[in-house]
């Protein structure tokens, strides 16, 4: 069952704590949820604990009663989070000891739970089992599940690997060992997962998750840092908003991936953006390729993926291809017979950026900045696209050296309807342009403040 720790009506995100063998849904966590509940970076997240029967007494299976096996507890957890009256769209699962096996079993068994899980963190979980557990297997069915040589651990590891649940595509993952943990050694708690998601903190099996008032707590800090990541403290890019958006991207992938060859252009763009958001950039580009003959939106989306790859890998061929595609898209959308001003300003602003960032050609960058302004001012107003229009105007004025106007437009852009991904994309391009233009540090700080919290900045 789920226990309310700190709950706000209407929340769509929850951190759910799962205790281990003989643990308690409240006492096990030693004040960590209370500490996180007052952290403004975790605003928008409920805090709940999942509890189940797990005692140190021997089982009387078939006589009176017995504690449930991990398989049944995992089903209970799945039911509580996917079939209960309180439904969340994004769930961070925090587990201790055997609770981590419960979470893993629930995730491999339930596609519905995988679609909700945004973050998963294990503390002292015997993911490869316990060598000594078989000695007590006659005494406790939950202990039998944890035997390193048993069927449960073998099947769980195989199912987890078959689903590629450690690759970060479905949820962000950490597995944590206590440096003095003698109950669950690091070879069991850490080695079932890639090195990139392993952490070690001070403490033994129990003290590693204790949070004493007024003292630092490494476990609490790891939980918070995993969930917050590079999200902003306020505005459209809070940790709660980013988690919800990522789960929506994954739902799009689940809905469209198997039929990707038959999608129309609009659906292909939507799928490509979702794939790119979870690190599947090559897949995103392959989805777009069949639609790139005459659709300016698809051409621009593909160019954007190639541009982002160039910004990371700096391969000249990528920059040249991105510029070619943006040029083709601008040619199509600015043709008087089409008059697609919204697509025209999108391609023009990216051509201005590429001429600055790749070609170092301020003359061509300025020409396309003026084209951006011309088409953005002529474009129809749309609630869903107004952020992009205003941000593009801001970028154009940065290129033209009109920094005050640029900040004004970016400020207006952040007052419109904007998603977490839109805010990040606009912020990255604007900051790069400002840096390329050599603006003063104070202007860059003011621009960053607008996008971090959506605040009105003095002088803007």
Rosetta blueprint (number, residue, H / E / L):
1 X L
2 X E
3 X E
4 X E
5 X E
6 X E
7 X L
8 X L
9 X L
10 X L
11 X L
12 X L
13 X E
14 X E
15 X E
16 X E
17 X E
18 X E
19 X L
20 X L
21 X L
22 X L
23 X L
24 X L
25 X L
26 X L
27 X H
28 X H
29 X H
30 X L
31 X L
32 X H
33 X H
34 X H
35 X H
36 X H
37 X H
38 X L
39 X L
40 X H
41 X H
42 X H
43 X L
44 X L
45 X E
46 X E
47 X E
48 X E
49 X E
50 X E
51 X L
52 X L
53 X L
54 X L
55 X L
56 X L
57 X L
58 X L
59 X L
60 X L
61 X L
62 X L
63 X L
64 X L
65 X L
66 X L
67 X L
68 X L
69 X L
70 X H
71 X H
72 X H
73 X H
74 X H
75 X H
76 X H
77 X H
78 X H
79 X H
80 X H
81 X H
82 X H
83 X L
84 X L
85 X L
86 X L
87 X L
88 X L
89 X L
90 X E
91 X E
92 X E
93 X E
94 X E
95 X E
96 X E
97 X L
98 X H
99 X H
100 X H
101 X H
102 X H
103 X H
104 X H
105 X H
106 X H
107 X H
108 X H
109 X H
110 X L
111 X H
112 X H
113 X H
114 X H
115 X H
116 X H
117 X E
118 X E
119 X E
120 X E
121 X E
122 X E
123 X E
124 X L
125 X L
126 X L
127 X L
128 X L
129 X L
130 X E
131 X H
132 X H
133 X H
134 X H
135 X H
136 X H
137 X L
138 X L
139 X L
140 X L
141 X H
142 X H
143 X H
144 X H
145 X H
146 X L
147 X E
148 X L
149 X L
150 X L
151 X H
152 X H
153 X H
154 X H
155 X H
156 X H
157 X H
158 X H
159 X H
160 X H
161 X H
162 X H
163 X L
164 X L
165 X L
166 X L
167 X L
168 X L
169 X L
170 X L
171 X L
172 X E
173 X E
174 X E
175 X E
176 X E
177 X E
178 X E
179 X L
180 X L
181 X L
182 X L
183 X L
184 X L
185 X L
186 X H
187 X H
188 X H
189 X H
190 X L
191 X L
192 X L
193 X L
194 X L
195 X H
196 X H
197 X H
198 X E
199 X E
200 X E
201 X E
202 X L
203 X L
204 X L
205 X L
206 X L
207 X H
208 X H
209 X H
210 X L
211 X L
212 X L
213 X L
214 X L
215 X L
216 X L
217 X L
218 X H
219 X H
220 X H
221 X H
222 X H
223 X H
224 X H
225 X H
226 X H
227 X H
228 X H
229 X L
230 X L
231 X L
232 X L
233 X L
234 X L
235 X H
236 X H
237 X H
238 X L
239 X H
240 X H
241 X H
242 X H
243 X H
244 X H
245 X H
246 X H
247 X H
248 X H
249 X H
250 X H
251 X H
252 X H
253 X H
254 X H
255 X H
256 X H
257 X H
258 X H
259 X H
260 X H
261 X H
262 X H
263 X L
264 X L
265 X H
266 X H
267 X H
268 X H
269 X H
270 X H
271 X H
272 X H
273 X H
274 X H
275 X H
276 X H
277 X H
278 X L
279 X L
280 X L
281 X H
282 X H
283 X H
284 X H
285 X H
286 X H
287 X H
288 X H
289 X H
290 X L
291 X L
292 X L
293 X L
294 X L
295 X L
296 X H
297 X H
298 X H
299 X H
300 X H
301 X H
302 X H
303 X H
304 X H
305 X H
306 X H
307 X H
308 X H
309 X H
310 X H
311 X H
312 X H
313 X H
314 X L
315 X L
316 X H
317 X H
318 X H
319 X H
320 X H
321 X H
322 X H
323 X H
324 X H
325 X H
326 X H
327 X H
328 X H
329 X H
330 X H
331 X H
332 X H
333 X H
334 X H
335 X L
336 X L
337 X L
338 X L
339 X L
340 X L
341 X H
342 X H
343 X H
344 X H
345 X H
346 X H
347 X H
348 X H
349 X H
350 X H
351 X H
352 X H
353 X H
354 X H
355 X H
356 X H
357 X H
358 X L
359 X L
360 X L
361 X L
362 X H
363 X H
364 X H
365 X H
366 X H
367 X H
368 X H
369 X H
370 X H
371 X H
372 X H
373 X H
374 X H
375 X H
376 X H
377 X H
378 X H
379 X L
380 X L
381 X L
382 X L
383 X L
384 X L
385 X L
386 X H
387 X H
388 X H
389 X H
390 X H
391 X H
392 X H
393 X H
394 X H
395 X H
396 X H
397 X H
398 X H
399 X H
400 X L
401 X L
402 X L
403 X H
404 X H
405 X H
406 X H
407 X H
408 X H
409 X H
410 X H
411 X H
412 X H
413 X H
414 X L
415 X L
416 X L
417 X L
418 X L
419 X L
420 X H
421 X H
422 X H
423 X H
424 X H
425 X H
426 X H
427 X H
428 X H
429 X H
430 X H
431 X H
432 X H
433 X H
434 X H
435 X H
436 X H
437 X H
438 X L
439 X L
440 X L
441 X H
442 X H
443 X H
444 X H
445 X H
446 X H
447 X H
448 X H
449 X H
450 X H
451 X H
452 X H
453 X H
454 X L
455 X L
456 X L
457 X L
458 X L
459 X L
460 X L
